[in-house]
Amino acid sequence: MTPSAAKSPTPNDRSPTPGCLVLSDGTTFEGEMIGAPTEIASGEVVFNTVMTGYQEVITDPSYAGQIISFTYPHIGNYGTAAADAESRRPFCRGVVIRDLARRRSNWRSEGDLDSYLVAHGIAGIAGVDTRRLTRHVRNYGAMPGAFGPTPNDASLGRLRAAASAEPGTSGVDLVAEVTTSEPYTVGDGPWRVVAYDLGIKRAITTNLARIATVEVVPAGTSAADVLAREPHGVFLSNGPGDPQMSGTVTTALADLLGTVPVFGICLGQQVLGLALGGRSYKLPFGHHGGNVPVRDEDSGRIEITSQNHNFAIESGSVPGVRETHFCLNDGALEGFACKDVPAFAVQYHPEASPGPHDSRHLFDRFADLMSSYWGTTPASGPRAPSASSGAR
């Protein structure tokens, strides 16, 4: 090959830069820097157990404020594709992996993972003993951490200081970081649904668009503004962080519940639970993966679900609901339905992406709830019938 025909160096061909991940308790993990150049990347360290779907995970806005460690050892082997992005950009603070694939192999691939991280300004560290890291987080809980290059002892000290100073996700308003700045519309289905964007994924709007014309609105949208759009239903999306920091949505729900059917998922369940008078708490290391078993108390059916949350609603704390779903791993409350108003919620992701599709029927359940509440099946046009004409 002549010099003029030689390929330009790719990110995967760079000389490795030694780096370290340091947790707030002082535990250190060595590795090599990947992704966007950085001196220090900090956030709350959590692990995700998916075997595929790393791009969807990285672009899930629910990871705002967090560093994602993948338990599956080989990441990046099928590259990246624009169609697999779940949001306008990644909001995570960084990624930790065991082995970054040097070659991508998939007919849909449009680029490699390292280049994708560089393009979006996300730093990463590879070569980490992620099995040891996972066991540590399982034993001691999710905790703040920081990673970066470590050319000398001073840099390691700066990482320790950054890990200690990182606030984590409790008491932090992360929804404001990920929500849309302007309303927008997706789909042209017969129902009209207003979706609160608390960190909504593209796959969610795709599934809602099967049944509705979806108006996605910022998290700070008032109940009056929502009702002015004459929706048949209101959807509360997934999102990052502490539900007690989502006060605007919780307040709006006081005027929406009983007026319009409501369906919430993930952070949406937590916000709905708080609006109904329930209590939230932080799980030791959260649920992050695509293989979490959940039992439906009504049918007895076990569904394998996709989940991504650090907080949950305390079982037995929400008045006026029937608890419908529980996690078989740790007994956490995974779903409830209101007894006196048309509203229900689940803690997991029925749209998956990545993950199994066992629970996608819940979007149809939402359509059934709207049909039952309004006493009609909407016509084919997205603006008929009027929501105000069929209230019970």
C-alpha positions in Angstrom: 0.0 0.0 0.0 1.4 3.4 -1.0 1.6 6.2 1.6 -1.1 8.1 -0.2 -3.5 5.1 0.1 -2.9 4.5 3.8 -6.0 4.8 6.0 -6.2 7.7 8.4 -5.9 6.7 12.1 -9.3 5.9 13.7 -10.1 6.3 17.4 -9.6 2.6 17.9 -6.0 2.9 16.5 -5.0 5.5 19.1 -2.2 4.8 21.5 -3.8 3.7 24.8 -3.9 6.4 27.5 -3.9 4.9 31.0 -6.8 5.9 33.2 -8.5 5.1 36.5 -12.1 5.0 37.8 -12.2 6.0 41.5 -15.3 5.6 43.6 -16.2 7.9 46.5 -15.3 5.2 49.0 -11.7 5.2 47.6 -11.9 2.0 45.6 -9.9 2.3 42.3 -10.2 0.5 39.0 -7.5 0.8 36.3 -8.2 1.0 32.6 -7.6 2.9 29.4 -9.3 6.0 28.2 -11.8 5.9 25.3 -14.3 8.2 23.8 -14.1 12.0 24.1 -10.9 13.4 25.7 -11.5 14.6 29.3 -9.5 15.3 32.4 -12.3 14.2 34.8 -15.7 12.7 34.2 -17.8 12.3 37.4 -21.3 10.9 38.2 -23.1 8.2 40.1 -21.8 4.8 39.0 -24.4 2.2 38.2 -24.3 -1.1 36.2 -26.5 -2.3 33.4 -26.9 -6.0 32.6 -28.1 -5.9 28.9 -26.2 -8.1 26.4 -27.2 -5.9 23.4 -28.5 -2.4 22.9 -25.6 -0.4 24.3 -26.4 2.6 22.1 -30.0 2.7 23.3 -28.8 2.5 26.9 -26.2 5.3 26.4 -28.9 7.5 24.8 -31.5 6.9 27.4 -32.0 10.3 29.1 -32.8 8.4 32.4 -29.0 8.1 32.8 -28.4 11.8 33.2 -26.0 12.3 36.1 -24.8 8.7 35.9 -21.7 6.8 34.7 -22.9 3.5 33.0 -20.9 0.3 33.6 -21.8 -2.5 31.3 -21.7 -6.0 32.8 -21.5 -7.7 29.4 -17.8 -7.8 28.5 -17.8 -7.1 24.8 -19.3 -3.7 23.8 -19.2 -2.0 20.4 -19.1 -5.1 18.3 -22.0 -4.1 16.0 -21.2 -0.4 15.8 -23.8 2.4 16.0 -26.6 3.6 13.8 -28.6 6.8 13.9 -31.9 4.9 14.0 -30.9 3.3 17.4 -30.5 6.6 19.2 -33.3 7.1 21.9 -32.8 10.8 22.3 -31.2 13.9 20.7 -27.9 13.1 22.4 -26.5 11.0 25.3 -27.0 12.6 28.7 -25.0 10.1 30.7 -21.7 11.3 32.3 -19.6 8.5 30.9 -19.3 4.8 30.1 -17.2 1.9 31.6 -16.6 -1.3 29.7 -14.5 -4.4 29.9 -13.5 -4.8 26.2 -14.1 -2.3 23.4 -14.5 -4.1 20.1 -11.8 -3.0 17.6 -14.0 -3.9 14.6 -17.7 -3.4 14.1 -19.6 -6.0 12.1 -23.3 -5.4 11.2 -25.1 -4.5 8.0 -26.8 -1.6 9.8 -23.6 -0.2 11.2 -22.9 3.4 10.3 -19.9 4.0 12.6 -18.0 2.6 15.6 -18.8 3.2 19.2 -15.6 5.1 20.1 -16.2 7.6 17.3 -19.9 8.0 18.5 -18.7 8.8 22.0 -16.2 11.3 20.7 -18.8 13.0 18.4 -21.2 13.5 21.4 -18.6 14.5 23.9 -18.9 11.4 26.1 -15.8 10.0 27.8 -15.3 6.4 28.6 -12.9 4.0 30.2 -12.2 0.4 28.9 -10.2 -2.5 30.1 -11.9 -2.2 33.6 -12.6 -5.3 35.7 -16.3 -4.7 35.4 -17.1 -8.0 37.2 -15.3 -6.7 40.3 -17.0 -3.3 39.9 -20.4 -4.8 39.6 -19.9 -6.9 42.8 -18.7 -3.8 44.6 -21.8 -1.8 43.6 -24.0 -4.7 44.5 -22.4 -5.0 48.0 -22.1 -1.3 48.8 -24.7 0.4 46.6 -24.5 2.8 43.8 -22.2 5.6 44.6 -20.5 8.7 43.1 -17.3 8.1 41.1 -14.9 9.9 38.8 -12.6 8.7 36.0 -9.9 10.2 33.8 -6.4 9.8 32.6 -3.8 9.2 35.3 -0.3 10.1 34.0 0.9 10.8 37.6 -0.1 10.5 41.3 -1.4 14.0 41.3 -4.1 13.2 38.7 -5.2 10.2 40.8 -5.6 12.6 43.7 -7.8 14.9 41.6 -10.0 12.0 40.7 -10.4 11.0 44.4 -11.4 14.6 45.1 -13.9 14.7 42.2 -15.5 11.5 43.3 -15.9 12.8 46.9 -17.4 16.1 45.6 -19.8 14.5 43.2 -23.4 14.9 44.7 -24.9 11.8 43.0 -28.6 11.9 42.0 -30.5 12.3 45.3 -32.0 15.8 45.7 -30.8 16.9 42.2 -33.2 18.2 39.5 -32.0 16.2 36.5 -35.3 16.3 34.6 -34.7 20.0 33.8 -31.5 18.9 32.0 -33.2 16.4 29.7 -36.7 17.7 29.0 -37.7 19.3 25.7 -37.6 23.1 25.5 -40.5 23.3 23.2 -43.6 21.2 22.6 -43.7 18.9 19.5 -46.1 16.4 17.9 -45.5 12.8 16.9 -47.8 10.5 15.0 -51.4 11.0 13.8 -53.3 8.3 15.7 -57.0 8.8 16.6 -56.6 9.6 20.3 -55.0 12.8 21.5 -52.4 12.3 24.2 -50.3 14.9 25.9 -47.0 13.3 27.0 -44.9 14.9 29.7 -41.3 14.8 28.7 -39.4 13.9 31.9 -36.7 12.2 29.8 -38.8 10.5 27.1 -37.3 8.0 24.8 -38.0 7.9 21.0 -39.3 4.3 21.3 -42.0 5.5 23.7 -43.4 8.1 21.3 -43.3 5.5 18.5 -45.4 3.1 20.5 -47.8 5.9 21.6 -48.1 7.0 18.0 -49.7 3.6 17.2 -52.8 4.7 19.2 -52.6 8.5 19.3 -51.5 11.9 18.1 -48.9 12.6 20.7 -48.1 16.2 21.9 -44.9 16.0 23.8 -44.6 18.9 26.3 -41.9 20.2 28.7 -41.8 18.9 32.2 -42.8 22.4 33.5 -46.1 22.5 31.6 -49.1 23.5 33.8 -52.3 21.5 34.1 -54.2 24.4 32.5 -51.9 24.3 29.5 -52.4 20.5 29.2 -56.2 20.7 29.5 -56.3 23.5 26.9 -55.0 21.0 24.4 -58.1 18.9 25.0 -56.3 15.5 25.4 -58.0 12.2 25.7 -55.2 11.1 27.9 -52.0 12.2 29.7 -48.7 10.2 29.6 -46.0 10.5 32.2 -42.6 9.4 30.7 -39.5 7.9 32.1 -36.7 10.2 33.3 -33.7 10.5 35.5 -33.1 11.0 39.2 -35.1 11.8 42.3 -38.9 12.0 41.8 -39.2 14.4 44.7 -37.4 17.0 42.5 -40.2 16.8 39.9 -42.5 19.0 41.8 -44.1 20.9 38.9 -45.5 17.7 37.4 -46.6 16.4 40.8 -48.5 19.6 41.4 -50.1 19.5 37.9 -51.4 16.0 38.5 -53.6 17.3 41.3 -55.7 19.0 38.6 -55.4 16.3 36.0 -56.3 13.2 38.0 -60.0 12.4 37.6 -60.3 14.8 34.7 -58.4 12.8 32.1 -56.9 9.2 32.0 -53.3 9.0 33.0 -50.6 6.4 32.3 -47.1 6.6 33.8 -44.0 4.6 33.4 -40.7 4.6 35.3 -40.2 8.1 36.8 -43.8 8.6 35.7 -45.0 6.0 38.2 -42.9 7.6 40.9 -44.3 11.1 40.2 -47.9 9.7 40.1 -47.3 7.8 43.4 -46.1 11.0 45.1 -49.1 13.0 43.7 -51.4 10.4 45.2 -49.7 10.7 48.6 -47.2 7.9 48.4 -43.6 7.8 49.5 -40.5 7.3 47.4 -37.1 5.8 48.3 -33.8 5.0 46.7 -32.9 1.4 45.8 -29.5 0.2 46.9 -28.2 -0.1 43.3 -31.3 0.3 41.2 -32.8 -1.8 38.4 -30.8 -1.4 35.2 -31.2 -4.1 32.6 -33.4 -5.9 30.1 -34.1 -9.1 31.9 -36.0 -8.1 35.1 -38.9 -10.5 36.0 -42.1 -8.9 37.1 -45.3 -10.7 38.2 -48.7 -9.3 37.1 -50.9 -9.9 40.2 -54.1 -9.8 38.1 -53.1 -12.5 35.6 -50.3 -14.3 37.5 -48.2 -13.9 34.3 -44.5 -13.3 34.6 -43.1 -10.7 32.2 -39.4 -10.2 31.5 -39.0 -6.4 31.5 -36.6 -3.6 30.6 -35.8 -1.3 33.6 -33.8 1.7 34.4 -34.4 3.4 37.7 -32.7 4.1 41.0 -35.8 5.2 42.9 -39.1 3.5 43.6 -42.4 3.9 45.3 -42.8 2.3 48.7 -45.3 -0.6 48.6 -48.3 0.2 50.8 -47.7 3.9 50.9 -50.0 5.0 48.2 -53.7 5.5 49.3 -56.5 4.6 46.9 -54.6 2.2 44.6 -54.5 -1.5 43.9 -50.9 -2.7 43.6 -50.7 -4.7 40.4 -47.1 -5.6 39.7 -44.0 -6.7 41.8 -40.4 -7.4 41.0 -39.5 -11.0 41.6 -35.8 -10.1 42.2 -36.3 -7.9 45.3 -40.1 -7.5 45.8 -40.1 -3.8 44.8 -43.5 -2.4 43.7 -43.6 -2.4 39.9 -47.1 -1.2 39.1 -50.4 0.1 40.5 -53.9 1.2 39.3 -56.1 3.8 41.0 -59.4 2.6 42.3 -61.4 5.9 42.0 -59.8 7.7 39.0 -58.7 6.5 35.6 -54.9 6.2 36.1 -52.3 3.4 36.2 -48.6 3.1 36.1 -45.7 0.7 35.9 -42.1 1.1 37.1 -40.5 -0.6 34.1 -40.3 0.2 30.3 -43.1 -1.4 28.2 -41.4 0.0 25.1 -38.1 -1.7 26.0 -35.5 -0.6 23.4 -33.4 -2.5 24.4 -35.2 -5.4 25.9 -38.1 -7.9 25.5 -41.5 -6.8 24.2 -43.5 -8.7 26.8 -45.2 -5.5 28.1 -46.0 -3.5 25.0 -49.6 -4.5 25.5 -49.8 -1.8 28.1 -50.0 0.9 25.4 -53.2 -0.8 24.2 -54.4 -0.9 27.8 -54.0 2.8 27.9 -56.1 3.1 24.7 -58.7 0.9 26.3 -58.8 3.1 29.4 -59.3 6.2 27.3 -62.1 4.4 25.3 -63.8 3.3 28.5 -63.5 6.8 30.2 -64.8 8.8 27.2 -67.4 6.2 26.3 -66.4 6.2 22.6 -63.9 5.1 20.1 -62.4 8.1 18.3 -62.9 8.6 14.6 -60.0 8.3 12.2 -59.1 12.0 12.3 -56.6 13.1 14.9 -58.8 16.0 16.0 -62.1 14.0 16.6 -64.0 13.6 18.8 -63.8 16.5 21.2 -62.4 15.3 24.5 -64.8 17.6 26.3 -67.9 15.8 24.9 -67.5 12.4 26.4 -66.5 12.9 30.1 -68.3 10.9 32.6 
